[in-house]
Amino acid sequence: MPSENGEQPLPGLAIVKAMRIANTHKRISTPVGELTLVAGRQGLAAILWEHESPGRVPLELGHEESSAPLLLQAEAQLMEYFAGRRRRFSLPLDPAGTLFQQQVWAALRTIPFGETRSYAQIACQIGRPAAARAVGVANGRNPLSIVTPCHRVVGASGALTGFAGGLKTKAFLLDWEARAAAAKQCRHEHPRQSFSSRWR
């Protein structure tokens, strides 16, 4: 019931606990190390790195559920991405964040495969041209690594900047996408070329 001032009471401890354990997770092996996929009530809530900084993404993993349909779908799409067969992800997403963070993360998902944007460009895209530094903070809090491609955001000079998965991983992802994009272009220009020769 509402309190005397008309506000709804905070949820009890049992309800909070139930909300936390509603999450399920699955760990998968990838070319960039082990990733932990976390599903929430409405969609994929997080993709966490093997050596995550404590507190970067404040959520409970919940119980492990390797056969959960959404987690299997996310795993399949990530494997397609690393195999060069997928450039965009089609998954229901449920990341927890502030309105500003959600705006930044939505903008990140518009960066095309194989391309990069600066923090200033993202700030302008969301209508906050003076908020490049805040964009950087929100970028660093992105819970859906790879699917929401924060690795495609670089410094104004093009230099690689901080990344939750590590700069080595960021460089790997950008290089991989550049090579995959170049290979696709090559297939368009030389459609009769064999697969083996394209990758030599």
N, C-alpha and C positions, 0 to 999 in steps of 0.2 A: 504493500500500500504506500501511497505518497506520504511524505512527512508533512509537518505543519506548514513548511514553506513551499510545499508543492513539488519538491524534488523527489525523484524516485530513489529509494535506498540502494546502496551499493550491493552487488550480488554477494551472497554468503560464501564462505570458504568452500563449501561443497560444490557450489556452482562453478566457482573459479577453477577448482581442481578438475571438474568435469570438462570445462572448456579446454584446459591444457592437455588432458589426456585424449582429447578428440583427435589430435594429430597422430599420423602414422608415418613411419619412415622406412627407407630402404637404402642400403649402401651398394654402390656399383663401382666397378673398375673402369677407368678411362685412360686415354693417352696423357691426361694431365693429373693423374693420380686418382685416389679414391674420392668419390663424391657422395654426399648424403642427400638424398631426395626426401623432402618433407611435404606431406599432403595435409592440408587443412580441411575445414568443413566445406569450403566453396571451390577449392582448386589447389594447385601447387603453391605451397607457402614458401618454400626455400630450397635452394641448391647450395649446400655448404661444402667448403673445401676441407681437405684432409687435416690441415693444420690451421683451423679457424682461430682467430683471436677471440678470447672469451668476451662475451657481451656484445660483439659486433652486431649480431642478429639475435635480439631477445625473444626467443621462443622455445617451447618445449618440444623435444623430438617425438614424444609419445611412444607408443609401442612399435616394435619392428613388425612390418607386414609386407613381406617380399612379394606377395601375390596380389596386392591391392591394384585394381585396374588402372587407376590414374598413375601410380608409380611405375607400373609396367609400360604404360604409354609414354611417360616422360623418359624412361630409360631407352625405349626403342627410338624415340626421336633424337635423343642425344647421340646414340650410336650411328644413326643416319647422318647426323651433322658431322661427326668425326670421320665418317666414310665418304664424305663429299656429296651425299645425296640429299641433303636438306640445308636450306639457307634461312628459312623462317620456321618458327615453332608455332604449332596450333594446339595450345593447351589451355585449359581454364586456369587462371592464375588467381591467387589469393594472398598477396603479400601484405603484411601489416606495416603501416607507415603513416606519417602525417600527410595532409593534403599536398603540401609542397613536395614532399618526397615522392608521392604518387605521381605528381605532374612531371617530375624529373624522370622517373622510371618509365613513364609512358613515352616520353620523348626519346629515351634511349632505344626503345623498341622500334623506333622509326629509322634508326641509322642502318643503311643498307649493308648487307653482307660484303665484306672486303673493303669497306670504307671507314673513315674515322671522322670524328668531330671534336672540336675543342670545348672546354667548359664554357667559354664565352658564347660559343654558337648555341649550345644547349640553353643557356640562360636567355638568350634572345628568342629562341624558339618558344619558350614557355611564357614570354612576355615580361621577363624580369632581367633586363640587360645588365643591371648593376649587381646581380646576384651570382656571379661566376664562382666565387669562393663557396657560397652556400650550396651551389650545384655540386661542387667537388665533395663536400661533406655528404650530401645525399647520395652521390654516386658511390662513395665508400661504404654506405649503409645498405646498398642494394642486396636484398636477400636472395635474388634469383639469378645467380651468376650464370653466364653464357646465354640463357634464355632471354634475360634482359641484359643486353650486351654492354655492360659497363666497361669491358675491356677495349671497346672501340672509342673511348674518350681519351684524348691525349692533351698535352700541354699546348699552349698557343704556338710554340715553335715546332710542334710535332714530336717533342720528346716524350718518352714514356714516363708516366707519373705513377703514384702509389696505386696498388691493386691488392685486394684481399687475398688473391691466390698467389701473389708474388710477381715481381717484374719479369722473371724468367718465364712464368706461365703466360703472362700477358703478351710477351714477345712471341711466344710459341703460337698463341691463338691468332694474333694478327698476321703472322707469317703464313700460318696454315690457311687462313681465309684468303690472303692475297694469292697464294699458289693455286688454291681451288678455283678462285675467280678467273685467274689467268688460264687455267686448264679448260674451263668452260668456254672462254673466248676462243681458245685454240680449236675446240671442237666445232664451234660455229664457222670458223674460217677454213678449217680443213676437215669436213665431215667424214671423209673416207679414211682418215688416219686411224690406225689401230690403237687400242687402249694401251698396250705395252709400250708402243713408241711414244705416246703422249707423256708418259711418266719417266722416260729415260733422261 
